């Protein structure tokens, strides 16, 4: 699909979109597959020389693997002249066994014999204490992000950088692809009043950056009063238009409910439903693709969504049984979404339209905990208030344009790839 054809498709799709849809003139034709080397690949090709003589602390999870699916902790443990001294586990834990909102307790890794510290949601002096007690003099970060502000690994990175700046511990970030491309930043920019561990600082909901670029952005804007001693090891072969399955890298679910690339593609929009009373299908085969609950008539919801004719996505009725979180163990009548053309699919637009139509059909209180979780996810209370007032999706999208434009301009200064 050429740039002009895509632009025409988006502009023509459903009068709902109007002029409020963010321009995407930077979108190139779909690229061919590329052989991408991650920061881990580059570090190893240098014979781990940057780690020589250092007591290394590692922040990692199951996604921290090479192209043969060998974990970075195992590689470091076997590498000569590398002293892997401590491992730090984020949300879900170092080995990924914990559900959302939890982590693995401090333990000893059976493979390496190294102590694994739980740092999920730690910040400030509490995190300083853990890092100091680990006895490290370099912090290595290697985790796969998925491109949405509320995915907590990026805030673990943020908090570690802040702590390491205070403790004068150098930080080395191994870059990995943004799996949903490094294009199209979109959605509201977080307001500091709604800061939480699903959004510490003002970035767009879909940020359009790699984990290495985010580290540079954090250091430039949010790490105070002293900057972190930060080094980012760049990837080779990655360009911004690439989806993850165009990189020749193996996909490893970075969290239990992120099983596929398609889930990651939809997540910036459908994760917002975690602030509602509806289930997002946690624990099913299609989390964040199957949504619903007794509060909304799924038959009418599908009809209303089909009437909008959103680009690149189709909807159908389905039944599913969540095994975690909202409506756990219940049989839910809901909707299932299928991305048919990811080159024109807009997850944030789609999420807002889905919320708008579901809110109009809701027969019960729609927001969980008086809207606090939704406001933290969206980064503002404005979106919830607009949905309650039945504003059209194009007006909601237009309301964050100025803040988004300013973010996009600031973001350009840290981009590492074209």
C-alpha positions as CSV (number, residue, x, y, z in Angstrom):
1,X,0.0,0.0,0.0
2,X,1.5,3.3,-1.0
3,X,1.5,6.4,1.2
4,X,-1.1,8.2,-0.9
5,X,-3.5,5.3,-0.9
6,X,-3.3,4.9,2.8
7,X,-3.8,8.6,3.4
8,X,-6.9,8.5,1.1
9,X,-8.2,5.4,2.9
10,X,-8.0,7.1,6.3
11,X,-9.5,10.4,5.2
12,X,-12.4,8.6,3.5
13,X,-13.1,6.1,6.2
14,X,-16.4,6.9,8.1
15,X,-17.4,10.5,8.4
16,X,-16.7,10.0,12.1
17,X,-13.0,10.5,11.6
18,X,-13.2,14.0,10.0
19,X,-10.2,16.3,10.3
20,X,-9.5,15.4,13.9
21,X,-7.6,12.2,13.0
22,X,-3.9,12.9,13.4
23,X,-2.0,13.3,10.1
24,X,0.1,10.4,9.1
25,X,2.0,11.7,6.1
26,X,5.2,10.2,7.4
27,X,3.9,6.6,6.8
28,X,6.0,4.8,4.1
29,X,5.0,1.8,2.1
30,X,5.0,-1.5,4.0
31,X,8.7,-2.5,4.3
32,X,10.1,-5.9,3.5
33,X,11.5,-8.1,6.3
34,X,14.8,-7.0,7.8
35,X,17.5,-8.8,9.8
36,X,17.6,-6.8,13.0
37,X,20.3,-7.0,15.7
38,X,19.2,-5.9,19.1
39,X,21.4,-4.1,21.7
40,X,22.0,-7.5,23.3
41,X,23.3,-8.8,20.0
42,X,25.7,-5.9,19.6
43,X,26.9,-6.1,23.2
44,X,27.7,-9.8,22.8
45,X,29.5,-9.1,19.4
46,X,31.8,-6.8,21.3
47,X,32.7,-9.7,23.6
48,X,30.9,-8.0,26.5
49,X,33.8,-5.5,26.7
50,X,31.6,-2.8,28.2
51,X,31.0,-5.0,31.2
52,X,34.6,-6.0,31.9
53,X,35.7,-5.4,35.5
54,X,32.1,-4.3,36.5
55,X,29.8,-5.8,39.1
56,X,26.7,-6.0,36.9
57,X,23.1,-5.7,37.9
58,X,20.6,-6.9,35.4
59,X,17.0,-5.8,34.9
60,X,15.3,-8.5,32.7
61,X,12.3,-10.7,32.2
62,X,11.5,-13.6,29.8
63,X,11.7,-11.3,26.8
64,X,15.4,-10.7,27.4
65,X,16.6,-13.3,24.9
66,X,18.9,-13.5,21.9
67,X,17.9,-14.8,18.5
68,X,18.3,-18.4,19.7
69,X,16.0,-17.7,22.7
70,X,18.9,-17.9,25.2
71,X,18.3,-15.6,28.1
72,X,20.7,-12.8,28.7
73,X,21.2,-13.9,32.3
74,X,22.5,-17.2,31.1
75,X,24.7,-15.6,28.5
76,X,26.2,-13.3,31.1
77,X,26.7,-16.1,33.6
78,X,28.7,-18.1,31.0
79,X,30.7,-15.2,29.6
80,X,34.3,-14.9,30.8
81,X,35.2,-11.7,32.6
82,X,31.6,-10.8,33.3
83,X,30.5,-10.6,36.9
84,X,26.7,-10.9,37.1
85,X,26.1,-9.8,40.6
86,X,22.4,-9.1,41.0
87,X,19.2,-9.5,39.0
88,X,16.1,-7.3,39.3
89,X,12.6,-8.4,38.4
90,X,9.9,-5.9,37.2
91,X,6.1,-6.5,37.2
92,X,5.4,-10.2,36.6
93,X,8.9,-11.1,37.9
94,X,12.2,-12.0,36.4
95,X,10.9,-15.3,35.1
96,X,7.5,-14.0,34.3
97,X,5.4,-16.2,36.6
98,X,3.3,-13.5,38.3
99,X,0.0,-12.0,37.1
100,X,-0.7,-8.4,36.4
101,X,-0.1,-6.1,39.4
102,X,2.2,-8.5,41.2
103,X,5.7,-9.8,41.0
104,X,8.0,-12.6,42.2
105,X,9.5,-12.5,45.7
106,X,13.2,-12.2,46.3
107,X,14.9,-15.4,45.5
108,X,18.0,-17.0,44.1
109,X,18.1,-17.8,40.4
110,X,18.6,-21.6,40.1
111,X,20.5,-21.3,36.8
112,X,23.0,-18.6,37.8
113,X,23.0,-18.7,41.6
114,X,22.5,-14.9,41.6
115,X,20.1,-13.1,43.9
116,X,16.9,-11.9,42.2
117,X,15.5,-8.7,43.8
118,X,11.9,-7.7,43.4
119,X,11.7,-4.0,42.3
120,X,8.2,-3.9,41.0
121,X,6.7,-0.4,41.6
122,X,9.7,0.6,43.8
123,X,10.9,4.2,43.5
124,X,12.7,6.8,45.6
125,X,14.6,5.8,48.7
126,X,13.1,2.3,48.7
127,X,14.6,1.6,45.3
128,X,17.8,3.3,46.3
129,X,18.1,0.9,49.3
130,X,17.6,-2.2,47.1
131,X,20.2,-1.1,44.5
132,X,22.7,-0.1,47.1
133,X,22.4,-3.4,49.0
134,X,23.0,-5.3,45.7
135,X,26.6,-4.1,45.5
136,X,26.5,-3.3,41.8
137,X,28.5,-0.7,40.0
138,X,26.7,-0.9,36.6
139,X,23.0,-1.4,35.8
140,X,22.1,-3.2,32.6
141,X,18.5,-3.0,31.3
142,X,17.2,-5.4,28.6
143,X,13.4,-5.8,28.4
144,X,11.0,-5.8,25.4
145,X,8.5,-2.9,25.5
146,X,5.3,-2.9,23.4
147,X,4.8,0.8,22.7
148,X,2.1,2.0,25.1
149,X,2.5,4.4,28.0
150,X,0.8,2.2,30.5
151,X,3.1,-0.8,30.0
152,X,4.9,-0.7,33.3
153,X,8.4,-1.8,32.2
154,X,9.2,1.7,30.9
155,X,8.4,3.2,34.3
156,X,10.7,0.6,36.0
157,X,13.4,2.0,33.6
158,X,12.4,5.5,34.5
159,X,12.6,4.9,38.2
160,X,15.9,2.9,37.9
161,X,17.5,5.8,36.0
162,X,16.4,8.3,38.7
163,X,17.8,6.1,41.4
164,X,21.0,5.4,39.6
165,X,21.5,9.1,39.0
166,X,21.3,9.6,42.8
167,X,23.6,6.7,43.5
168,X,26.0,7.5,40.6
169,X,25.6,4.0,39.1
170,X,26.0,4.0,35.2
171,X,23.0,2.7,33.3
172,X,23.4,0.7,30.1
173,X,20.2,0.1,28.0
174,X,20.1,-2.5,25.3
175,X,17.7,-1.3,22.7
176,X,14.9,-3.5,21.2
177,X,12.3,-2.7,18.6
178,X,9.0,-1.0,19.2
179,X,6.9,-3.9,18.0
180,X,4.0,-1.8,16.7
181,X,6.4,0.4,14.7
182,X,8.2,3.6,15.8
183,X,5.6,5.8,14.0
184,X,2.3,7.5,14.9
185,X,2.6,8.8,18.4
186,X,-1.0,9.3,19.4
187,X,-3.5,9.7,22.3
188,X,-3.5,12.1,25.2
189,X,-0.2,13.2,26.8
190,X,-0.2,12.4,30.5
191,X,-1.0,15.3,32.9
192,X,1.3,15.2,36.0
193,X,-1.7,15.3,38.2
194,X,-2.5,11.8,37.1
195,X,0.9,10.3,37.5
196,X,1.0,6.6,38.7
197,X,3.0,3.5,37.9
198,X,1.0,3.2,34.6
199,X,2.3,6.6,33.7
200,X,5.0,8.5,35.6
201,X,5.6,11.4,33.3
202,X,4.1,13.4,30.3
203,X,4.4,11.2,27.2
204,X,1.7,10.3,24.7
205,X,-0.4,7.2,25.2
206,X,1.2,5.6,22.1
207,X,4.7,7.0,22.3
208,X,6.2,5.7,19.1
209,X,9.7,5.2,20.6
210,X,12.0,2.3,21.3
211,X,13.1,1.5,24.9
212,X,16.4,3.1,24.2
213,X,14.8,6.3,22.8
214,X,12.6,6.4,25.8
215,X,15.6,6.2,28.1
216,X,17.1,9.2,26.3
217,X,13.8,11.1,26.5
218,X,13.5,10.4,30.2
219,X,17.1,11.6,30.8
220,X,16.5,14.8,28.9
221,X,13.3,15.7,30.5
222,X,12.5,13.9,33.8
223,X,15.6,12.7,35.6
224,X,16.4,15.5,38.1
225,X,18.3,17.1,39.6
226,X,21.2,15.1,38.1
227,X,21.1,13.2,34.9
228,X,21.8,9.5,34.8
229,X,25.1,8.3,33.4
230,X,23.3,6.7,30.5
231,X,24.5,4.7,27.5
232,X,22.1,3.2,24.9
233,X,23.4,0.4,22.7
234,X,21.7,0.9,19.4
235,X,20.1,-1.8,17.2
236,X,21.3,-2.5,13.7
237,X,18.9,-3.0,10.9
238,X,15.8,-1.6,12.5
239,X,13.8,1.2,10.9
240,X,10.7,3.0,12.2
241,X,8.1,1.4,9.9
242,X,8.9,-2.2,10.9
243,X,6.4,-4.3,12.8
244,X,8.0,-6.9,15.0
245,X,7.3,-9.8,12.7
246,X,9.3,-8.0,10.0
247,X,12.5,-8.0,12.1
248,X,13.4,-11.8,11.9
249,X,13.5,-11.7,15.7
250,X,11.6,-14.4,17.7
251,X,8.5,-13.2,19.6
252,X,8.6,-13.9,23.4
253,X,5.5,-12.7,25.3
254,X,6.9,-9.9,27.5
255,X,4.0,-10.4,29.9
256,X,1.4,-13.2,30.5
257,X,-1.4,-11.4,28.7
258,X,0.7,-10.2,25.8
259,X,0.9,-13.5,23.8
260,X,1.0,-12.2,20.3
261,X,1.9,-9.2,18.1
262,X,-1.7,-8.6,17.3
263,X,-2.4,-8.2,21.0
264,X,0.3,-5.6,21.2
265,X,-1.1,-3.8,18.1
266,X,-4.5,-3.4,19.7
267,X,-3.3,-2.8,23.3
268,X,-2.9,1.0,23.2
269,X,-6.6,1.3,22.7
270,X,-8.2,-1.7,24.4
271,X,-6.1,-1.5,27.6
272,X,-8.2,1.6,28.4
273,X,-11.1,-0.8,29.2
274,X,-9.2,-1.9,32.3
275,X,-10.5,1.4,33.8
276,X,-14.1,0.2,33.2
277,X,-16.3,-2.5,34.7
278,X,-15.9,-4.7,31.5
279,X,-13.5,-7.6,31.1
280,X,-10.6,-7.4,28.7
281,X,-10.3,-11.2,28.5
282,X,-7.4,-11.7,30.8
283,X,-6.4,-15.3,30.9
284,X,-8.1,-16.2,27.7
285,X,-6.5,-17.0,24.4
286,X,-7.2,-13.5,23.1
287,X,-6.7,-11.0,25.9
288,X,-7.3,-7.3,24.9
289,X,-9.0,-8.7,21.7
290,X,-12.1,-10.1,23.5
291,X,-14.0,-7.6,25.7
292,X,-17.4,-7.5,27.3
293,X,-19.5,-8.0,30.4
294,X,-23.1,-8.2,31.6
295,X,-23.2,-4.3,31.7
296,X,-23.3,-4.0,27.9
297,X,-25.4,-5.8,25.2
298,X,-22.8,-7.3,23.0
299,X,-25.1,-7.8,20.1
300,X,-25.9,-4.1,19.9
301,X,-22.3,-3.2,20.6
302,X,-21.1,-5.1,17.5
303,X,-23.9,-3.5,15.4
304,X,-22.9,0.0,16.5
305,X,-19.2,-0.7,15.9
306,X,-19.8,-2.1,12.4
307,X,-21.9,1.0,11.6
308,X,-18.8,3.2,12.2
309,X,-16.7,1.2,9.7
310,X,-13.4,1.8,11.4
311,X,-10.4,1.2,9.1
312,X,-8.4,-2.0,9.4
313,X,-10.6,-3.8,12.0
314,X,-13.7,-6.0,12.1
315,X,-15.9,-7.0,15.1
316,X,-18.0,-10.1,15.9
317,X,-19.9,-11.4,18.9
318,X,-18.2,-14.0,21.1
319,X,-18.3,-15.8,24.4
320,X,-15.3,-16.1,26.6
321,X,-14.4,-16.9,30.2
322,X,-11.7,-14.8,31.9
323,X,-9.5,-16.6,34.3
324,X,-8.1,-13.4,35.9
325,X,-9.2,-9.9,37.0
326,X,-12.7,-8.6,36.1
327,X,-15.5,-11.3,35.8
328,X,-13.0,-14.1,36.6
329,X,-14.6,-17.5,36.1
330,X,-17.8,-16.1,34.4
331,X,-19.0,-16.8,30.9
332,X,-19.1,-13.5,29.2
333,X,-21.0,-12.4,26.1
334,X,-18.8,-9.9,24.5
335,X,-17.1,-8.8,21.3
336,X,-14.0,-10.0,19.5
337,X,-12.0,-7.7,17.3
338,X,-9.8,-8.8,14.4
339,X,-7.2,-6.5,12.8
340,X,-7.6,-7.0,9.1
341,X,-5.1,-4.3,7.9
342,X,-2.6,-3.1,10.4
343,X,-1.3,-0.5,8.0
344,X,-4.5,1.6,8.4
345,X,-5.6,0.4,11.9
346,X,-5.4,3.1,14.5
347,X,-5.5,1.5,18.0
348,X,-6.2,4.8,19.9
349,X,-9.0,5.9,17.6
350,X,-10.5,2.4,17.7
351,X,-10.3,2.3,21.5
352,X,-12.1,5.7,21.8
353,X,-14.8,4.6,19.5
354,X,-15.2,1.3,21.4
355,X,-15.4,3.2,24.7
356,X,-17.9,5.7,23.3
357,X,-20.3,3.0,21.9
358,X,-20.0,0.8,25.0
359,X,-20.6,3.8,27.3
360,X,-23.8,4.6,25.4
361,X,-25.1,1.1,25.9
362,X,-24.0,0.6,29.5
363,X,-26.9,-0.4,31.9
364,X,-24.8,0.1,35.1
365,X,-22.0,2.3,36.4
366,X,-19.4,2.1,33.7
367,X,-16.2,3.3,35.4
368,X,-14.3,1.2,37.9
369,X,-13.5,2.9,41.3
370,X,-15.2,6.1,40.4
371,X,-13.0,6.5,37.3
372,X,-9.7,6.7,39.1
373,X,-8.1,3.7,37.2
374,X,-9.3,5.0,33.8
375,X,-8.0,8.5,34.5
376,X,-4.6,7.0,35.3
377,X,-4.6,4.9,32.2
378,X,-5.6,7.8,29.9
379,X,-3.4,10.2,31.8
380,X,-6.2,12.8,32.3
381,X,-9.8,13.0,33.6
382,X,-10.8,14.9,30.5
383,X,-11.4,11.8,28.3
384,X,-13.7,10.2,30.9
385,X,-15.6,13.4,31.3
386,X,-15.9,13.7,27.5
387,X,-17.2,10.2,27.2
388,X,-19.7,10.8,30.0
389,X,-20.9,13.9,28.1
390,X,-21.3,11.8,24.9
391,X,-18.8,13.9,22.9
392,X,-18.0,12.5,19.5
393,X,-14.8,10.6,19.1
394,X,-13.5,13.2,16.7
395,X,-14.0,15.9,19.3
396,X,-12.2,13.8,21.9
397,X,-9.3,13.2,19.6
398,X,-9.1,16.9,18.7
399,X,-8.9,17.9,22.3
400,X,-5.4,16.5,22.9
401,X,-3.9,17.6,19.6
402,X,-1.9,20.6,20.9
403,X,-0.3,18.6,23.7
404,X,0.4,15.8,21.3
405,X,2.0,18.1,18.7
406,X,4.3,19.5,21.4
407,X,5.3,16.0,22.5
408,X,6.0,14.9,19.0
409,X,8.3,17.9,18.5
410,X,10.2,17.2,21.7
411,X,10.5,13.5,20.9
412,X,12.3,14.2,17.6
413,X,15.5,15.2,19.4
414,X,16.0,11.7,20.8
415,X,15.1,9.5,17.9
416,X,17.9,7.1,16.9
417,X,16.4,5.5,13.8
418,X,14.8,6.7,10.6
